[in-house]
Amino acid sequence: MNWLLRPIHLCVLWISLWACSPKKNSEAPAHESRSLPVLSPKVWNGQDSVVKVIRNFTLINQDSQTVQGDQLRGKIHVADFFFTSCPSICPIMTGHLLKVQKAFEKEPRVTLVSFSIDPEQDSPAILRDYARDHSIDTRKWWLLTGPRDSIYSLCTEDYMAFARADKNAPGGYLHSGFLILVDPEGRIRGAYDGTTEAKVEDLIRDIQKLLNEYFHENQ
């Protein structure tokens, strides 16, 4: 099946996943199931349908270093889309991601990635100050900026999130509040309301599941 990656389709898809995933196993809560579902859509590669993975990207981090998306391969990562001057949900999401950072502070195979949807404002220096002010460990948590088109394309076409400028929205942007869990192969395995503490606890449990699936079971 071909997926048309346009905002309305993405919204419908995430709503469907959000509504259906807790009911996947009627005998146990979603976080107790043995394996996480693969939520990435299938796309046509010219010969067959394959599961879409997060493509490579080139952006700039808070230390003005160029980073590649392929550096995340082989690791579990959690992504969100934010902007430093956001007056609404971003501070809550950052606070909850700090809990994820704390939970896996000694686990090098777990990385956090926050993409700025206001790259004109969020220079590396601004991102570095934001990291310092919020006790972000930049050794395992990237704050990324770069060309607007690249970031927005990644947001909608790869991470299946939503963001757009809106002068009537708080801070001038509308965006989804999902924390998106991606496995070492680059496949989306979960999306969690980053403004809700209980969902962040689910995320932490599911990260541990992926660690068990990809690493611990093979040791």
Sequence and secondary structure as in RCSB ss.txt:
>XXXX:A:sequence
MNWLLRPIHLCVLWISLWACSPKKNSEAPAHESRSLPVLSPKVWNGQDSVVKVIRNFTLINQDSQTVQGDQLRGK
IHVADFFFTSCPSICPIMTGHLLKVQKAFEKEPRVTLVSFSIDPEQDSPAILRDYARDHSIDTRKWWLLTGPRDS
IYSLCTEDYMAFARADKNAPGGYLHSGFLILVDPEGRIRGAYDGTTEAKVEDLIRDIQKLLNEYFHENQ
>XXXX:A:secstr
      HHHHHHHHHHHHHHGGGSSTTS GGGSSS    S EEE SSSEEE      EEE TTS EEEGGGGTTS
EEEEEEE TT  SSHHHHHHHHHHHHHHTTT TTEEEEEEES TTT  HHHHHHHHHHTT  TTTEEEEB  HHH
HHHIIIIIS   EEE TTSGGGEEE  EEEEE TTS EEEEEETT HHHHHHHHHHHHHHHHHHTGGG 
